[in-house]
Amino acid sequence: MTGLQIGYAAMLERFAPAEAVALAAHAEAHGFSGVMASDHFQPWVPAQGESSFVWSVLGAMGERTRGALGTGVTTPGYRMHPATVAQASATLAALNPGRHWLGIGSGDALNEHVVGGYWPEAPDRINRMFEAVDVIKKLFTASAAGRDVKHAGQYFRLESTRLWTMPDVAPPIYVATAGPITAKRAGKTVDGLITTGAPREKLEHLLSRFAGGARESGRNAATLPKVLQLHLSWAPTDEEATANALREWPNGGMRFAGSDIRSPFEFDQIARMVRPDDFEGRMLISSDPDAHRAHIQSFLDLGFDTVHLHNVGRNQREWIEVFGRDVLPKLRR
């Protein structure tokens, strides 16, 4: 797998923190490279059953693994001010030199509404996200130079301060998006792109827009990380793989944006309408490891250099061992 990374997606809304740490270590022992941990305050549906604090879990994962550590993704500005996110990220990077990247998104009401603030429309959320990125970058740059910085913007204020704990090299910042406008803006301003599995045409357009933004900022998109989080359902039989998807990850079959839904119990009511056909084109459900290999390879062929895999079943160890043996060694950049 020279030149690419196939990592483990640790879905903290599904596994207790100690179990998630153990699974990340198990994945690395079987050929997975790096871990991407979700930042949730609540699970998507009650059956998923967990939602631990991502920064604590990533710290523990850093002690048990040796690969990259990323947030997939965190949202500054609601539960935590961008300065607090910057401090958490810098601390994790100081503990794990050269291993941590900071993944940032515009957020979902499911997680961010809990602090009781106004939940804005999508364009405001995106503008808020990019201003948060600006605050974090200012803190990283000034703190590395040993000086204070301040910020007064539309959404955030920062009085003169610095991060007193900084790694030798600031963590790279990646922005998560499924939209072409945000992808172009990310190409202009941050260090990499994160997105999730989608039809080929949509992803081609997304990567093209990201590359266009990079060119406008005088950079080559070919050198910038492009990260894909890929949900899948593998089990020894197709029937079991389908049952796992319906029971454990019905949100993957919902054909609409759920960013404004506030409760796992609301998602659960909608999930009752999800049928196996709803996953088609959104998530591969198969007992055939070679079908999954071809599916993953198709995204690598598009230009993604890092893919973090999430198997929706509870059969994590079995899946890790099968893919580590039969899938990962056959993937090529």
C-alpha positions in Angstrom: 0.0 0.0 0.0 2.9 2.3 -0.7 1.7 5.9 -1.1 -1.7 5.5 0.5 -3.3 5.0 3.9 -6.2 2.8 4.7 -7.2 3.7 8.2 -9.8 2.7 10.8 -12.8 4.9 11.4 -13.5 4.8 15.1 -17.2 5.6 15.5 -17.4 6.8 19.1 -21.2 7.0 18.9 -21.2 3.2 18.6 -18.4 1.8 20.9 -17.5 2.6 24.5 -14.2 4.4 24.8 -12.1 1.5 26.1 -13.5 -0.7 23.4 -12.8 1.9 20.7 -9.2 2.2 21.8 -8.7 -1.6 21.7 -10.3 -1.8 18.3 -8.0 0.9 16.9 -5.0 -1.0 18.2 -6.4 -4.3 16.8 -6.9 -2.6 13.4 -3.3 -1.3 13.3 -2.0 -4.7 14.2 -3.8 -6.0 11.1 -2.5 -3.5 8.6 -4.7 -0.5 9.0 -2.9 2.8 9.1 -4.1 5.6 11.3 -7.4 6.3 13.0 -10.2 8.8 12.4 -12.4 9.3 15.5 -15.9 10.8 15.3 -16.8 13.8 17.6 -20.4 13.3 18.7 -22.4 14.4 21.8 -25.2 12.0 20.9 -25.5 8.9 18.7 -27.4 9.0 15.5 -30.0 6.5 16.8 -30.4 5.2 20.4 -29.4 1.6 19.4 -25.8 2.9 18.7 -25.7 3.6 22.4 -22.5 5.7 23.0 -20.9 9.2 22.6 -17.6 9.7 24.4 -15.4 12.8 24.3 -13.2 12.5 21.3 -10.2 14.3 22.7 -9.9 11.9 25.7 -10.2 8.9 23.4 -7.7 10.1 20.9 -5.2 10.7 23.7 -5.6 7.1 24.8 -5.4 5.9 21.2 -2.1 7.7 20.8 -0.7 5.6 23.6 -1.9 2.3 22.0 -1.1 3.0 18.3 1.6 4.6 16.2 -0.3 5.9 13.2 -2.0 9.2 12.4 -4.7 10.5 14.7 -7.5 12.7 13.3 -10.9 14.1 14.3 -13.5 13.0 11.9 -14.8 15.7 12.4 -15.0 18.3 15.1 -17.1 21.5 15.0 -15.7 24.6 16.7 -18.0 27.3 17.8 -20.9 25.7 19.5 -19.9 23.2 22.2 -16.4 24.5 22.2 -14.9 27.9 21.2 -12.3 27.6 18.4 -9.6 28.6 20.9 -10.5 25.5 23.0 -10.4 23.3 19.9 -7.0 24.7 19.0 -5.7 24.0 22.6 -7.0 20.4 22.4 -5.5 19.8 19.0 -2.1 21.4 19.9 -1.9 19.3 23.1 -2.7 16.0 21.2 -0.1 17.0 18.6 2.5 17.7 21.3 1.9 14.3 22.8 2.0 12.6 19.4 4.6 14.5 17.3 3.8 14.4 13.5 0.8 12.2 14.0 -2.2 14.4 14.5 -4.4 16.2 11.9 -7.4 18.3 12.8 -10.6 17.6 10.9 -13.2 20.3 11.0 -16.8 20.4 9.8 -19.8 22.8 9.9 -21.7 20.5 12.3 -25.0 18.9 12.9 -27.8 20.0 15.2 -27.8 16.5 16.8 -24.5 17.4 18.5 -24.3 21.2 18.6 -27.8 22.3 19.6 -27.3 20.8 23.1 -25.7 24.0 24.5 -28.9 25.8 23.7 -27.8 28.4 21.1 -29.4 29.4 17.8 -28.9 26.7 15.1 -28.1 28.7 11.9 -28.9 27.9 8.3 -26.3 26.0 6.3 -24.6 29.1 4.7 -24.0 30.7 8.1 -22.7 27.4 9.5 -20.2 27.2 6.7 -19.1 30.8 7.1 -18.8 30.2 10.9 -16.7 27.1 10.3 -14.2 29.0 8.1 -13.9 31.8 10.6 -13.2 29.2 13.3 -10.5 27.8 11.1 -9.0 31.3 10.8 -9.0 31.7 14.6 -7.3 28.3 15.0 -4.7 29.0 12.3 -3.9 32.4 13.9 -3.4 30.7 17.3 -1.2 28.0 15.8 0.9 30.5 13.9 1.3 33.1 16.7 1.9 30.5 19.4 4.6 28.7 17.4 6.3 32.1 17.1 6.0 32.8 20.8 3.6 35.7 20.6 0.0 36.6 21.4 -2.8 37.0 18.9 -6.3 38.4 19.0 -9.4 38.2 16.8 -12.6 40.1 16.3 -14.8 38.7 13.6 -18.5 38.2 12.7 -18.9 35.1 14.8 -16.0 34.9 17.3 -13.8 37.1 19.5 -10.5 36.2 20.9 -8.7 38.5 23.4 -4.9 38.7 23.3 -3.5 35.2 24.1 -1.5 32.3 22.9 -1.3 28.5 23.3 1.4 27.8 25.8 1.6 24.2 24.8 2.5 23.8 21.1 4.1 21.0 19.1 7.2 21.8 17.0 4.9 21.7 13.9 1.3 22.8 14.1 -1.3 20.1 13.1 -2.6 20.3 9.5 -6.2 21.4 9.2 -8.6 19.5 6.9 -12.2 20.7 6.2 -15.0 18.2 5.7 -17.6 18.9 3.0 -19.9 17.3 0.5 -20.5 20.5 -1.4 -18.5 21.9 -4.3 -18.6 25.6 -3.1 -17.1 24.7 0.3 -14.6 22.3 -1.4 -13.3 25.2 -3.5 -13.0 27.4 -0.5 -11.2 24.6 1.4 -8.8 24.3 -1.5 -7.9 28.0 -1.0 -7.5 28.0 2.7 -6.7 24.7 4.5 -4.3 21.8 4.2 -6.6 19.0 3.1 -10.2 17.8 2.2 -12.4 15.3 4.0 -15.6 13.8 2.5 -17.7 10.7 2.6 -18.5 8.0 0.1 -20.8 9.2 -2.7 -21.4 8.6 -6.4 -18.3 8.9 -8.6 -19.6 11.9 -10.5 -20.2 13.9 -7.3 -16.8 13.1 -5.9 -15.1 13.9 -9.2 -16.7 17.3 -9.1 -15.8 17.8 -5.5 -12.1 17.0 -6.1 -12.1 19.2 -9.1 -13.4 22.2 -7.2 -10.9 21.5 -4.4 -8.1 21.5 -6.9 -9.4 24.7 -8.4 -9.3 26.4 -5.1 -5.8 25.2 -4.4 -4.6 26.5 -7.8 -6.1 29.9 -7.0 -4.1 30.0 -3.8 -0.9 29.0 -5.7 -0.8 25.4 -4.5 -0.9 22.0 -6.1 -3.9 20.0 -5.0 -2.0 16.8 -5.9 0.2 17.4 -2.8 -2.7 18.1 -0.5 -4.3 15.3 1.5 -7.7 14.1 0.3 -9.4 11.9 2.9 -12.5 9.7 2.4 -14.5 8.2 5.2 -16.2 5.1 3.7 -19.1 3.3 5.5 -19.6 -0.3 4.5 -21.3 -3.4 5.8 -19.4 -6.7 5.7 -20.4 -9.9 7.4 -20.0 -13.6 6.6 -23.4 -13.6 4.8 -25.2 -11.0 2.7 -28.2 -11.4 5.0 -26.2 -10.7 8.1 -24.6 -7.7 6.4 -28.0 -6.3 5.5 -29.4 -6.8 8.9 -26.4 -5.1 10.5 -26.9 -2.0 8.2 -30.6 -1.7 9.1 -30.1 -2.2 12.8 -26.8 -0.4 13.5 -26.5 2.3 10.8 -30.0 3.1 9.4 -28.9 6.8 9.1 -26.7 5.6 6.2 -29.8 4.8 4.2 -31.6 8.1 4.8 -31.8 10.0 1.5 -31.8 13.5 2.9 -29.6 15.9 4.8 -30.1 15.4 8.6 -28.1 18.3 9.8 -31.2 20.0 11.4 -32.5 17.0 13.4 -31.8 17.4 17.1 -32.6 14.0 18.7 -31.5 10.4 18.3 -35.1 9.5 19.0 -36.2 11.7 16.0 -33.7 9.9 13.8 -35.0 6.6 15.1 -38.5 7.4 14.0 -37.3 8.2 10.5 -35.0 5.1 10.5 -38.0 2.8 10.7 -38.8 3.7 7.1 -35.3 2.7 5.8 -35.3 -0.4 3.6 -32.3 -2.3 2.1 -32.7 -0.7 -1.3 -32.2 2.7 0.4 -28.5 1.9 0.9 -27.9 1.3 -2.8 -25.3 3.8 -4.2 -24.7 5.1 -0.7 -23.0 2.1 1.1 -21.8 -1.3 -0.1 -23.5 -4.2 1.7 -21.7 -7.5 0.8 -20.2 -10.6 2.3 -17.6 -10.7 -0.6 -14.3 -9.1 0.5 -13.3 -8.8 -3.2 -16.4 -6.7 -3.9 -15.3 -4.4 -1.1 -11.7 -4.3 -2.4 -13.0 -3.2 -5.8 -15.2 -0.6 -4.2 -12.4 0.9 -2.1 -10.0 0.8 -5.1 -12.5 2.9 -7.2 -12.1 5.8 -4.7 -8.3 5.5 -4.7 -8.4 5.6 -8.5 -10.3 8.9 -8.2 -7.5 10.5 -6.3 -8.1 9.9 -2.6 -4.9 9.1 -0.8 -6.4 8.2 2.6 -9.5 6.1 3.2 -10.8 5.4 6.6 -13.1 2.4 6.8 -16.1 2.0 9.0 -17.9 -1.4 9.1 -21.4 -0.8 10.5 -21.7 -4.2 12.2 -20.7 -5.1 15.7 -18.4 -7.8 14.2 -15.4 -5.4 14.3 -12.6 -7.8 15.1 -13.7 -10.4 12.6 -14.0 -7.7 9.9 -10.6 -6.1 10.8 -8.9 -9.5 10.5 -10.6 -10.4 7.2 -9.9 -7.1 5.6 -6.4 -7.0 6.9 -5.7 -10.4 5.2 -7.9 -10.3 2.1 -8.5 -6.6 1.2 -5.8 -4.1 2.3 -2.8 -5.9 0.8 -4.4 -5.8 -2.7 -5.1 -2.1 -2.8 -2.9 0.1 -4.9 -2.5 3.9 -5.4 
